[in-house]
Amino acid sequence: MKTLKYFWAYLNRIDPNSLLVEMIFAIFYFVLCYLSTLSHYRYDKLQDELSAEKVKQAWVLYEEHKASGAR
């Protein structure tokens, strides 16, 4: 918390129209956007398992079709 207090004190000393303030705002904005979209791209184990199950089912059907000799 103390670090955050020093950070805000540092920001108060900077000219609000400076490039540094714009860059800090851009970094915060990027981090906010990145964190807000993490849930959309997270690894979903259940979905991966369901996909693997469908591949297994398709392989079984292929093997049955191949064994029946049908073309």
Biopython code that builds the backbone (N, CA, C, O; Angstrom):
import numpy as np
from Bio.PDB.StructureBuilder import StructureBuilder

atoms = [
    (1, "MET", "N", (0.817, -1.198, 0.000)),
    (1, "MET", "CA", (0.000, 0.000, 0.000)),
    (1, "MET", "C", (0.862, 1.264, 0.000)),
    (1, "MET", "O", (0.524, 2.278, -0.610)),
    (2, "LYS", "N", (2.002, 1.159, 0.716)),
    (2, "LYS", "CA", (2.875, 2.317, 0.787)),
    (2, "LYS", "C", (3.449, 2.643, -0.596)),
    (2, "LYS", "O", (3.620, 3.809, -0.949)),
    (3, "THR", "N", (3.739, 1.608, -1.358)),
    (3, "THR", "CA", (4.266, 1.808, -2.706)),
    (3, "THR", "C", (3.249, 2.522, -3.580)),
    (3, "THR", "O", (3.599, 3.402, -4.366)),
    (4, "LEU", "N", (1.995, 2.139, -3.440)),
    (4, "LEU", "CA", (0.935, 2.782, -4.216)),
    (4, "LEU", "C", (0.819, 4.261, -3.853)),
    (4, "LEU", "O", (0.592, 5.106, -4.719)),
    (5, "LYS", "N", (0.976, 4.564, -2.574)),
    (5, "LYS", "CA", (0.923, 5.955, -2.132)),
    (5, "LYS", "C", (2.057, 6.759, -2.776)),
    (5, "LYS", "O", (1.842, 7.880, -3.238)),
    (6, "TYR", "N", (3.259, 6.185, -2.805)),
    (6, "TYR", "CA", (4.391, 6.865, -3.444)),
    (6, "TYR", "C", (4.161, 7.029, -4.943)),
    (6, "TYR", "O", (4.522, 8.049, -5.531)),
    (7, "PHE", "N", (3.562, 6.021, -5.547)),
    (7, "PHE", "CA", (3.292, 6.086, -6.982)),
    (7, "PHE", "C", (2.334, 7.228, -7.300)),
    (7, "PHE", "O", (2.572, 7.995, -8.234)),
    (8, "TRP", "N", (1.244, 7.349, -6.524)),
    (8, "TRP", "CA", (0.281, 8.427, -6.765)),
    (8, "TRP", "C", (0.905, 9.797, -6.493)),
    (8, "TRP", "O", (0.607, 10.774, -7.180)),
    (9, "ALA", "N", (1.775, 9.854, -5.482)),
    (9, "ALA", "CA", (2.464, 11.119, -5.205)),
    (9, "ALA", "C", (3.369, 11.492, -6.381)),
    (9, "ALA", "O", (3.480, 12.663, -6.742)),
    (10, "TYR", "N", (4.009, 10.489, -6.970)),
    (10, "TYR", "CA", (4.848, 10.733, -8.141)),
    (10, "TYR", "C", (4.004, 11.218, -9.313)),
    (10, "TYR", "O", (4.400, 12.141, -10.025)),
    (11, "LEU", "N", (2.847, 10.602, -9.517)),
    (11, "LEU", "CA", (1.974, 11.028, -10.617)),
    (11, "LEU", "C", (1.477, 12.457, -10.430)),
    (11, "LEU", "O", (1.299, 13.181, -11.409)),
    (12, "ASN", "N", (1.254, 12.867, -9.194)),
    (12, "ASN", "CA", (0.771, 14.225, -8.935)),
    (12, "ASN", "C", (1.822, 15.277, -9.279)),
    (12, "ASN", "O", (1.476, 16.425, -9.556)),
    (13, "ARG", "N", (3.107, 14.899, -9.266)),
    (13, "ARG", "CA", (4.171, 15.849, -9.587)),
    (13, "ARG", "C", (4.387, 15.999, -11.084)),
    (13, "ARG", "O", (5.075, 16.925, -11.515)),
    (14, "ILE", "N", (3.815, 15.110, -11.885)),
    (14, "ILE", "CA", (4.039, 15.128, -13.332)),
    (14, "ILE", "C", (2.997, 16.016, -14.007)),
    (14, "ILE", "O", (1.835, 16.051, -13.602)),
    (15, "ASP", "N", (3.425, 16.717, -15.024)),
    (15, "ASP", "CA", (2.511, 17.539, -15.816)),
    (15, "ASP", "C", (1.463, 16.628, -16.457)),
    (15, "ASP", "O", (1.829, 15.668, -17.135)),
    (16, "PRO", "N", (0.173, 16.903, -16.262)),
    (16, "PRO", "CA", (-0.871, 16.007, -16.778)),
    (16, "PRO", "C", (-0.892, 15.880, -18.295)),
    (16, "PRO", "O", (-1.462, 14.925, -18.823)),
    (17, "ASN", "N", (-0.291, 16.811, -18.994)),
    (17, "ASN", "CA", (-0.292, 16.748, -20.455)),
    (17, "ASN", "C", (0.973, 16.109, -21.012)),
    (17, "ASN", "O", (1.173, 16.100, -22.226)),
    (18, "SER", "N", (1.814, 15.585, -20.162)),
    (18, "SER", "CA", (3.087, 15.037, -20.637)),
    (18, "SER", "C", (2.899, 13.671, -21.279)),
    (18, "SER", "O", (1.891, 12.994, -21.078)),
    (19, "LEU", "N", (3.890, 13.295, -22.048)),
    (19, "LEU", "CA", (3.872, 12.009, -22.737)),
    (19, "LEU", "C", (3.946, 10.854, -21.743)),
    (19, "LEU", "O", (3.358, 9.797, -21.975)),
    (20, "LEU", "N", (4.658, 11.047, -20.646)),
    (20, "LEU", "CA", (4.803, 9.996, -19.645)),
    (20, "LEU", "C", (3.452, 9.619, -19.047)),
    (20, "LEU", "O", (3.174, 8.437, -18.847)),
    (21, "VAL", "N", (2.626, 10.592, -18.766)),
    (21, "VAL", "CA", (1.297, 10.309, -18.210)),
    (21, "VAL", "C", (0.455, 9.548, -19.228)),
    (21, "VAL", "O", (-0.270, 8.621, -18.867)),
    (22, "GLU", "N", (0.545, 9.929, -20.475)),
    (22, "GLU", "CA", (-0.204, 9.220, -21.513)),
    (22, "GLU", "C", (0.272, 7.779, -21.647)),
    (22, "GLU", "O", (-0.535, 6.870, -21.845)),
    (23, "MET", "N", (1.581, 7.572, -21.539)),
    (23, "MET", "CA", (2.115, 6.212, -21.625)),
    (23, "MET", "C", (1.677, 5.369, -20.430)),
    (23, "MET", "O", (1.332, 4.199, -20.594)),
    (24, "ILE", "N", (1.688, 5.944, -19.242)),
    (24, "ILE", "CA", (1.240, 5.211, -18.052)),
    (24, "ILE", "C", (-0.235, 4.858, -18.190)),
    (24, "ILE", "O", (-0.637, 3.738, -17.877)),
    (25, "PHE", "N", (-1.041, 5.803, -18.653)),
    (25, "PHE", "CA", (-2.457, 5.526, -18.859)),
    (25, "PHE", "C", (-2.646, 4.423, -19.896)),
    (25, "PHE", "O", (-3.498, 3.550, -19.727)),
    (26, "ALA", "N", (-1.855, 4.459, -20.965)),
    (26, "ALA", "CA", (-1.960, 3.434, -22.009)),
    (26, "ALA", "C", (-1.603, 2.057, -21.458)),
    (26, "ALA", "O", (-2.252, 1.065, -21.790)),
    (27, "ILE", "N", (-0.581, 1.995, -20.626)),
    (27, "ILE", "CA", (-0.210, 0.709, -20.024)),
    (27, "ILE", "C", (-1.328, 0.201, -19.123)),
    (27, "ILE", "O", (-1.692, -0.974, -19.190)),
    (28, "PHE", "N", (-1.872, 1.069, -18.285)),
    (28, "PHE", "CA", (-2.989, 0.658, -17.422)),
    (28, "PHE", "C", (-4.183, 0.200, -18.251)),
    (28, "PHE", "O", (-4.835, -0.788, -17.914)),
    (29, "TYR", "N", (-4.465, 0.906, -19.318)),
    (29, "TYR", "CA", (-5.592, 0.549, -20.175)),
    (29, "TYR", "C", (-5.362, -0.813, -20.829)),
    (29, "TYR", "O", (-6.276, -1.635, -20.895)),
    (30, "PHE", "N", (-4.142, -1.051, -21.313)),
    (30, "PHE", "CA", (-3.812, -2.338, -21.922)),
    (30, "PHE", "C", (-3.961, -3.470, -20.908)),
    (30, "PHE", "O", (-4.529, -4.517, -21.219)),
    (31, "VAL", "N", (-3.452, -3.259, -19.703)),
    (31, "VAL", "CA", (-3.561, -4.287, -18.659)),
    (31, "VAL", "C", (-5.026, -4.549, -18.332)),
    (31, "VAL", "O", (-5.426, -5.702, -18.171)),
    (32, "LEU", "N", (-5.820, -3.506, -18.233)),
    (32, "LEU", "CA", (-7.246, -3.676, -17.949)),
    (32, "LEU", "C", (-7.936, -4.477, -19.053)),
    (32, "LEU", "O", (-8.714, -5.387, -18.766)),
    (33, "CYS", "N", (-7.658, -4.144, -20.298)),
    (33, "CYS", "CA", (-8.261, -4.885, -21.417)),
    (33, "CYS", "C", (-7.790, -6.331, -21.435)),
    (33, "CYS", "O", (-8.581, -7.243, -21.677)),
    (34, "TYR", "N", (-6.506, -6.541, -21.181)),
    (34, "TYR", "CA", (-5.952, -7.896, -21.169)),
    (34, "TYR", "C", (-6.607, -8.731, -20.070)),
    (34, "TYR", "O", (-7.017, -9.867, -20.309)),
    (35, "LEU", "N", (-6.703, -8.171, -18.879)),
    (35, "LEU", "CA", (-7.297, -8.919, -17.767)),
    (35, "LEU", "C", (-8.781, -9.182, -17.987)),
    (35, "LEU", "O", (-9.296, -10.217, -17.564)),
    (36, "SER", "N", (-9.465, -8.263, -18.637)),
    (36, "SER", "CA", (-10.902, -8.459, -18.851)),
    (36, "SER", "C", (-11.187, -9.526, -19.902)),
    (36, "SER", "O", (-12.282, -10.088, -19.919)),
    (37, "THR", "N", (-10.224, -9.820, -20.780)),
    (37, "THR", "CA", (-10.453, -10.835, -21.811)),
    (37, "THR", "C", (-9.836, -12.187, -21.468)),
    (37, "THR", "O", (-9.986, -13.134, -22.240)),
    (38, "LEU", "N", (-9.155, -12.306, -20.348)),
    (38, "LEU", "CA", (-8.522, -13.573, -19.992)),
    (38, "LEU", "C", (-9.529, -14.705, -19.877)),
    (38, "LEU", "O", (-9.241, -15.834, -20.274)),
    (39, "SER", "N", (-10.690, -14.419, -19.344)),
    (39, "SER", "CA", (-11.681, -15.476, -19.159)),
    (39, "SER", "C", (-12.167, -16.036, -20.489)),
    (39, "SER", "O", (-12.625, -17.178, -20.540)),
    (40, "HIS", "N", (-12.080, -15.264, -21.560)),
    (40, "HIS", "CA", (-12.530, -15.749, -22.865)),
    (40, "HIS", "C", (-11.557, -16.737, -23.490)),
    (40, "HIS", "O", (-11.955, -17.587, -24.287)),
    (41, "TYR", "N", (-10.285, -16.627, -23.130)),
    (41, "TYR", "CA", (-9.258, -17.430, -23.783)),
    (41, "TYR", "C", (-8.606, -18.450, -22.853)),
    (41, "TYR", "O", (-7.583, -19.041, -23.200)),
    (42, "ARG", "N", (-9.188, -18.658, -21.687)),
    (42, "ARG", "CA", (-8.567, -19.592, -20.751)),
    (42, "ARG", "C", (-8.710, -21.018, -21.259)),
    (42, "ARG", "O", (-9.597, -21.320, -22.057)),
    (43, "TYR", "N", (-7.834, -21.881, -20.790)),
    (43, "TYR", "CA", (-7.862, -23.282, -21.188)),
    (43, "TYR", "C", (-9.021, -23.958, -20.469)),
    (43, "TYR", "O", (-9.092, -23.936, -19.240)),
    (44, "ASP", "N", (-9.910, -24.544, -21.217)),
    (44, "ASP", "CA", (-11.079, -25.191, -20.637)),
    (44, "ASP", "C", (-10.890, -26.703, -20.703)),
    (44, "ASP", "O", (-10.985, -27.297, -21.777)),
    (45, "LYS", "N", (-10.624, -27.320, -19.560)),
    (45, "LYS", "CA", (-10.336, -28.751, -19.510)),
    (45, "LYS", "C", (-11.557, -29.574, -19.910)),
    (45, "LYS", "O", (-11.423, -30.570, -20.620)),
    (46, "LEU", "N", (-12.740, -29.172, -19.467)),
    (46, "LEU", "CA", (-13.957, -29.919, -19.793)),
    (46, "LEU", "C", (-14.185, -29.938, -21.301)),
    (46, "LEU", "O", (-14.510, -30.982, -21.866)),
    (47, "GLN", "N", (-14.020, -28.803, -21.949)),
    (47, "GLN", "CA", (-14.209, -28.737, -23.397)),
    (47, "GLN", "C", (-13.189, -29.622, -24.112)),
    (47, "GLN", "O", (-13.516, -30.273, -25.105)),
    (48, "ASP", "N", (-11.968, -29.646, -23.611)),
    (48, "ASP", "CA", (-10.929, -30.487, -24.201)),
    (48, "ASP", "C", (-11.281, -31.965, -24.049)),
    (48, "ASP", "O", (-11.074, -32.752, -24.973)),
    (49, "GLU", "N", (-11.816, -32.345, -22.880)),
    (49, "GLU", "CA", (-12.209, -33.740, -22.659)),
    (49, "GLU", "C", (-13.364, -34.131, -23.572)),
    (49, "GLU", "O", (-13.371, -35.230, -24.127)),
    (50, "LEU", "N", (-14.339, -33.242, -23.729)),
    (50, "LEU", "CA", (-15.471, -33.536, -24.607)),
    (50, "LEU", "C", (-15.004, -33.680, -26.050)),
    (50, "LEU", "O", (-15.489, -34.544, -26.781)),
    (51, "SER", "N", (-14.070, -32.843, -26.456)),
    (51, "SER", "CA", (-13.541, -32.927, -27.810)),
    (51, "SER", "C", (-12.805, -34.251, -28.012)),
    (51, "SER", "O", (-12.942, -34.883, -29.060)),
    (52, "ALA", "N", (-12.037, -34.667, -27.029)),
    (52, "ALA", "CA", (-11.316, -35.938, -27.127)),
    (52, "ALA", "C", (-12.300, -37.100, -27.193)),
    (52, "ALA", "O", (-12.067, -38.076, -27.906)),
    (53, "GLU", "N", (-13.398, -36.995, -26.451)),
    (53, "GLU", "CA", (-14.418, -38.053, -26.470)),
    (53, "GLU", "C", (-15.063, -38.151, -27.858)),
    (53, "GLU", "O", (-15.323, -39.253, -28.342)),
    (54, "LYS", "N", (-15.317, -37.022, -28.490)),
    (54, "LYS", "CA", (-15.899, -37.036, -29.838)),
    (54, "LYS", "C", (-14.931, -37.643, -30.846)),
    (54, "LYS", "O", (-15.352, -38.351, -31.761)),
    (55, "VAL", "N", (-13.647, -37.374, -30.688)),
    (55, "VAL", "CA", (-12.646, -37.964, -31.581)),
    (55, "VAL", "C", (-12.642, -39.479, -31.416)),
    (55, "VAL", "O", (-12.557, -40.214, -32.399)),
    (56, "LYS", "N", (-12.734, -39.941, -30.175)),
    (56, "LYS", "CA", (-12.768, -41.388, -29.926)),
    (56, "LYS", "C", (-14.006, -42.017, -30.560)),
    (56, "LYS", "O", (-13.918, -43.084, -31.168)),
    (57, "GLN", "N", (-15.158, -41.362, -30.422)),
    (57, "GLN", "CA", (-16.399, -41.885, -31.004)),
    (57, "GLN", "C", (-16.284, -41.942, -32.530)),
    (57, "GLN", "O", (-16.708, -42.918, -33.149)),
    (58, "ALA", "N", (-15.721, -40.916, -33.124)),
    (58, "ALA", "CA", (-15.567, -40.892, -34.578)),
    (58, "ALA", "C", (-14.612, -41.998, -35.028)),
    (58, "ALA", "O", (-14.829, -42.625, -36.065)),
    (59, "TRP", "N", (-13.563, -42.235, -34.252)),
    (59, "TRP", "CA", (-12.613, -43.283, -34.615)),
    (59, "TRP", "C", (-13.273, -44.659, -34.536)),
    (59, "TRP", "O", (-13.031, -45.511, -35.391)),
    (60, "VAL", "N", (-14.109, -44.882, -33.510)),
    (60, "VAL", "CA", (-14.822, -46.160, -33.374)),
    (60, "VAL", "C", (-15.757, -46.360, -34.566)),
    (60, "VAL", "O", (-15.814, -47.455, -35.126)),
    (61, "LEU", "N", (-16.483, -45.329, -34.957)),
    (61, "LEU", "CA", (-17.375, -45.432, -36.112)),
    (61, "LEU", "C", (-16.583, -45.719, -37.385)),
    (61, "LEU", "O", (-17.020, -46.504, -38.226)),
    (62, "TYR", "N", (-15.430, -45.092, -37.528)),
    (62, "TYR", "CA", (-14.587, -45.338, -38.699)),
    (62, "TYR", "C", (-14.109, -46.785, -38.725)),
    (62, "TYR", "O", (-14.130, -47.432, -39.772)),
    (63, "GLU", "N", (-13.683, -47.288, -37.578)),
    (63, "GLU", "CA", (-13.208, -48.672, -37.509)),
    (63, "GLU", "C", (-14.340, -49.652, -37.835)),
    (63, "GLU", "O", (-14.126, -50.644, -38.531)),
    (64, "GLU", "N", (-15.551, -49.366, -37.327)),
    (64, "GLU", "CA", (-16.699, -50.230, -37.629)),
    (64, "GLU", "C", (-17.011, -50.201, -39.124)),
    (64, "GLU", "O", (-17.287, -51.235, -39.731)),
    (65, "HIS", "N", (-16.964, -49.024, -39.697)),
    (65, "HIS", "CA", (-17.233, -48.873, -41.130)),
    (65, "HIS", "C", (-16.170, -49.604, -41.953)),
    (65, "HIS", "O", (-16.485, -50.270, -42.940)),
    (66, "LYS", "N", (-14.930, -49.474, -41.542)),
    (66, "LYS", "CA", (-13.829, -50.123, -42.242)),
    (66, "LYS", "C", (-13.934, -51.649, -42.119)),
    (66, "LYS", "O", (-13.646, -52.375, -43.071)),
    (67, "ALA", "N", (-14.349, -52.130, -40.934)),
    (67, "ALA", "CA", (-14.465, -53.572, -40.704)),
    (67, "ALA", "C", (-15.621, -54.175, -41.495)),
    (67, "ALA", "O", (-15.567, -55.341, -41.886)),
    (68, "SER", "N", (-16.661, -53.385, -41.730)),
    (68, "SER", "CA", (-17.817, -53.911, -42.458)),
    (68, "SER", "C", (-17.514, -54.069, -43.948)),
    (68, "SER", "O", (-18.254, -54.753, -44.655)),
    (69, "GLY", "N", (-16.457, -53.458, -44.425)),
    (69, "GLY", "CA", (-16.065, -53.586, -45.821)),
    (69, "GLY", "C", (-16.853, -52.683, -46.750)),
    (69, "GLY", "O", (-16.717, -52.794, -47.968)),
    (70, "ALA", "N", (-17.658, -51.811, -46.220)),
    (70, "ALA", "CA", (-18.457, -50.900, -47.050)),
    (70, "ALA", "C", (-17.561, -49.807, -47.620)),
    (70, "ALA", "O", (-16.600, -49.366, -46.990)),
    (71, "ARG", "N", (-17.907, -49.390, -48.824)),
    (71, "ARG", "CA", (-17.141, -48.313, -49.453)),
    (71, "ARG", "C", (-17.992, -47.129, -49.634)),
    (71, "ARG", "O", (-17.532, -46.110, -50.149)),
]
sb = StructureBuilder()
sb.init_structure("model")
sb.init_model(0)
sb.init_chain("A")
sb.init_seg("    ")
for serial, (resi, resn, name, xyz) in enumerate(atoms, 1):
    if name == "N":
        sb.init_residue(resn, " ", resi, " ")
    sb.init_atom(name, np.array(xyz, "f"), 0.0, 1.0, " ", f" {name:<3s}", serial, name[0])
structure = sb.get_structure()
